[in-house]
Amino acid sequence: MALRRSKLGSSILSYAILGAWGLFCLLPILYFLTIAFRPRNEIITPHPIYWPTLTIETWAKIWEDWPIVRYFINSSEAIAGSVFICLLLGIPAAYSLARYSYRFREDIGFYILSTKMMAPAVVAIPLFFLFKNLHLLDTVWALMLVYAAMNLSIVTWIIRSYMLDIPHEIEDAARTDGASDLRILWSIITPMCLPGIITAGVIAAIFAMNEYLLTLIIATREAYPLSVALANFSGGSDGIIYNAIALVGFLAFIPVLILVILIQDHLSRGLTMGAVKG
């Protein structure tokens, strides 16, 4: 009986400590959220306000004056499309680098990875004229292609490192049964690499959401995503609109948070497995 009470007390203490730590980690997010509901005079005041006045008037004004929904749709379409392109091209490329032996394989793999090291400013002007000549400037399609080109290398290498952990005997058994390489990739390798694929997709989505320079150059008005929309609230006659920045930033943060929570098991496995082999 005493041992049972001891275990119960230990469990309660553990949950209390974890709950307190979780609340401590959420405090910056909650504080950021309160900025979106606070009047501007309380935000820019030099004195701390421990009990702020919360109002939705600023939110209503922002929704009326700015096409926030259009920004959110543009971001969602561009990010989702770029992740799809990265996975569509990255999975076969990762399988080739992980399983086939051919000349210059390592050089090709390093070249793919080296594209991630290139500064976006180097290709900003060529990409502008390229999309202008293709009549894709200021479109979501252009953002999809740019985000996919920027993140394809990291997606390929994450999935490749995961595929290296899969035993070759599984593929040999499938080939003995008459399965083709494409069938093996689709029916065997891809399901086994699902945590790594999900991890690569989430990382590509986060990188795409954080891209600013190329997005600002390519999206001039109609294709504005949330990342560029933030710049609209940091200048002009109204000065820096902190409420709007907090609102747009929170709208961009919540979908990623929900996605990570829903796939956290796959995400943790994908980040740890495949870390030894390279």
C-alpha positions in Angstrom: 0.0 0.0 0.0 2.8 2.4 0.9 4.6 1.5 -2.4 1.4 2.2 -4.3 1.1 5.6 -2.6 4.7 6.4 -3.3 4.2 5.6 -7.1 1.1 7.7 -7.2 2.9 10.7 -5.5 5.8 10.3 -7.9 3.4 10.3 -10.9 1.6 13.4 -9.7 4.9 15.2 -9.1 6.2 14.2 -12.6 3.0 15.5 -14.2 3.1 18.7 -12.2 6.7 19.4 -13.2 6.0 18.6 -16.9 2.9 20.7 -16.9 4.7 23.6 -15.4 7.5 23.3 -17.9 5.0 23.1 -20.8 3.3 26.2 -19.5 6.7 28.0 -19.3 7.4 27.0 -22.9 4.0 28.3 -24.1 4.4 31.7 -22.4 6.2 33.4 -25.3 3.4 32.1 -27.7 0.7 33.4 -25.4 2.4 36.7 -25.0 2.8 37.0 -28.7 -0.9 36.3 -29.1 -1.9 39.0 -26.6 0.0 41.5 -28.7 -2.5 40.9 -31.5 -5.4 41.7 -29.2 -3.9 44.8 -27.4 -4.3 48.4 -28.4 -1.4 50.0 -30.1 -0.8 52.5 -27.3 -0.3 49.7 -24.9 2.2 47.9 -27.2 4.5 50.8 -27.7 4.5 52.1 -24.2 7.9 52.0 -22.5 6.3 50.9 -19.2 5.3 47.2 -18.7 1.6 46.4 -18.6 0.9 43.3 -16.7 -2.9 43.3 -17.3 -3.4 44.5 -20.8 -6.6 45.6 -22.4 -7.7 43.0 -24.9 -9.8 44.0 -27.9 -10.7 42.7 -31.4 -11.1 46.1 -33.0 -7.6 45.9 -34.5 -8.2 42.4 -35.9 -11.5 43.5 -37.5 -9.7 46.5 -39.1 -6.9 44.3 -40.4 -9.3 41.9 -42.0 -11.2 44.7 -43.6 -8.1 46.6 -45.0 -5.9 43.7 -45.9 -6.6 40.5 -47.9 -5.3 38.2 -45.1 -7.3 35.2 -46.5 -5.7 35.6 -49.9 -2.3 35.7 -48.3 -3.0 32.6 -46.4 -4.3 30.7 -49.4 -1.3 31.8 -51.5 1.1 30.5 -48.8 -0.8 27.2 -48.4 -0.9 26.5 -52.1 2.8 27.5 -52.7 4.1 25.5 -49.8 1.9 22.4 -50.4 2.8 22.4 -54.1 6.6 22.8 -53.4 6.6 19.9 -50.9 4.7 17.7 -53.4 7.3 18.5 -56.1 10.2 17.9 -53.7 8.9 14.5 -52.7 8.0 13.5 -56.2 11.5 14.2 -57.4 13.4 13.6 -54.1 12.2 10.1 -53.4 13.5 8.5 -56.7 16.7 10.6 -56.5 17.3 9.4 -52.9 16.7 5.8 -54.0 19.2 6.1 -56.8 21.8 7.6 -54.5 21.2 5.0 -51.8 20.9 1.8 -53.9 22.5 2.1 -57.3 26.3 2.0 -58.0 27.4 4.1 -61.0 30.1 6.4 -61.9 30.2 9.8 -60.3 27.4 8.9 -57.9 29.1 10.6 -54.9 29.9 13.6 -57.0 26.3 13.9 -58.1 25.1 13.6 -54.5 27.5 16.3 -53.3 26.4 18.5 -56.2 22.7 18.1 -55.2 23.6 19.0 -51.6 25.8 21.9 -52.6 22.8 23.7 -54.2 21.5 24.3 -50.7 24.7 26.2 -49.8 24.2 28.8 -52.6 23.0 32.2 -51.4 19.5 33.1 -52.8 20.8 36.6 -53.8 23.0 35.0 -56.5 20.0 33.7 -58.5 17.5 36.4 -57.6 17.9 38.5 -60.8 18.1 35.5 -63.2 15.0 34.0 -61.7 13.2 37.3 -62.0 13.8 37.5 -65.8 13.2 33.8 -66.2 9.7 33.9 -64.7 9.0 37.2 -66.5 9.8 35.6 -69.8 7.7 32.6 -69.0 4.8 34.8 -67.9 4.9 33.2 -64.4 5.9 36.3 -62.5 3.6 37.1 -59.5 2.0 33.7 -59.6 1.8 30.9 -57.1 3.3 28.5 -59.6 6.5 30.5 -59.6 6.6 30.3 -55.8 6.1 26.5 -56.0 9.0 26.1 -58.4 11.4 28.3 -56.4 10.6 26.7 -53.1 11.0 23.2 -54.6 14.3 24.1 -56.2 15.6 25.5 -52.9 14.5 22.5 -50.7 14.9 19.6 -53.1 18.5 18.9 -52.0 17.8 18.7 -48.3 14.7 16.5 -48.9 16.8 14.1 -51.1 19.5 13.7 -48.5 17.2 13.2 -45.6 15.3 10.5 -47.4 18.6 9.0 -48.7 20.0 8.7 -45.2 16.8 6.9 -44.1 16.9 4.5 -47.1 20.5 3.5 -46.2 19.1 1.8 -43.0 16.8 -0.5 -45.0 18.4 -4.0 -45.4 19.2 -5.0 -49.0 17.8 -8.4 -48.4 14.2 -7.1 -48.5 14.7 -5.8 -52.0 16.5 -9.0 -53.1 13.5 -11.0 -51.9 11.1 -8.8 -53.8 13.2 -9.1 -57.0 13.2 -12.9 -56.6 9.4 -12.7 -56.7 9.6 -10.7 -59.9 9.1 -7.2 -58.7 10.6 -4.4 -60.7 12.6 -1.6 -59.2 9.7 0.9 -59.6 7.4 -1.6 -57.9 9.9 -2.1 -55.0 10.3 1.7 -54.6 6.5 2.3 -54.5 5.3 -0.7 -52.5 8.2 -1.5 -50.2 10.8 1.2 -49.8 8.4 4.2 -49.7 6.2 2.8 -46.9 9.2 1.8 -44.9 10.7 5.3 -45.3 7.4 7.0 -44.4 8.8 8.7 -41.2 11.8 10.0 -43.1 9.5 11.2 -45.9 7.2 13.0 -43.5 10.2 14.6 -41.7 11.6 15.8 -45.0 8.3 17.2 -46.1 7.8 19.1 -42.8 11.3 20.6 -43.0 10.8 21.6 -46.6 7.5 23.3 -45.6 9.1 25.2 -42.8 12.0 26.4 -45.0 9.5 27.4 -47.7 7.5 29.4 -45.2 10.6 31.2 -44.0 11.8 32.2 -47.5 11.6 36.0 -48.0 14.1 37.4 -50.5 13.1 35.4 -53.6 9.5 35.5 -52.6 9.6 39.3 -52.4 11.2 39.5 -55.9 8.8 37.0 -57.6 5.6 37.9 -55.8 4.8 41.5 -56.6 1.1 41.8 -55.6 -1.3 39.0 -56.5 0.8 36.1 -55.2 1.8 37.6 -51.9 2.3 34.9 -49.2 2.2 35.5 -45.5 6.0 35.9 -45.2 6.0 38.9 -47.6 2.7 40.2 -46.2 4.5 40.9 -43.0 6.6 43.6 -44.7 3.4 45.6 -45.5 2.8 46.2 -41.8 6.3 47.6 -41.1 6.2 50.9 -42.9 4.1 53.6 -44.5 2.2 56.4 -42.8 0.9 54.2 -40.0 4.4 53.1 -39.0 4.9 49.6 -37.7 1.6 47.9 -37.1 2.6 45.5 -34.3 -1.0 44.1 -34.1 -1.0 43.1 -37.7 2.5 41.5 -37.5 1.4 39.5 -34.5 -1.8 38.4 -36.3 -0.1 37.3 -39.5 2.8 35.7 -37.6 0.4 33.7 -35.5 -1.6 32.6 -38.5 1.6 31.4 -40.1 2.7 29.6 -36.9 -0.5 27.7 -36.0 -0.7 25.4 -39.0 2.9 24.3 -38.6 2.3 23.7 -34.9 -0.8 21.6 -35.5 1.0 19.6 -38.2 4.0 18.9 -36.0 1.7 17.8 -33.2 -0.2 15.4 -35.4 2.8 13.7 -36.9 5.2 14.1 -33.9 5.7 10.3 -33.7 6.8 10.0 -37.3 8.8 13.2 -37.1 10.8 12.0 -34.1 11.6 8.7 -35.8 12.5 10.4 -39.0 14.9 12.8 -37.3 16.7 10.0 -35.4 16.7 7.0 -37.7 19.2 7.3 -40.5 21.5 9.6 -38.5 24.3 7.1 -38.2 24.8 6.1 -41.9 25.4 8.9 -44.4 
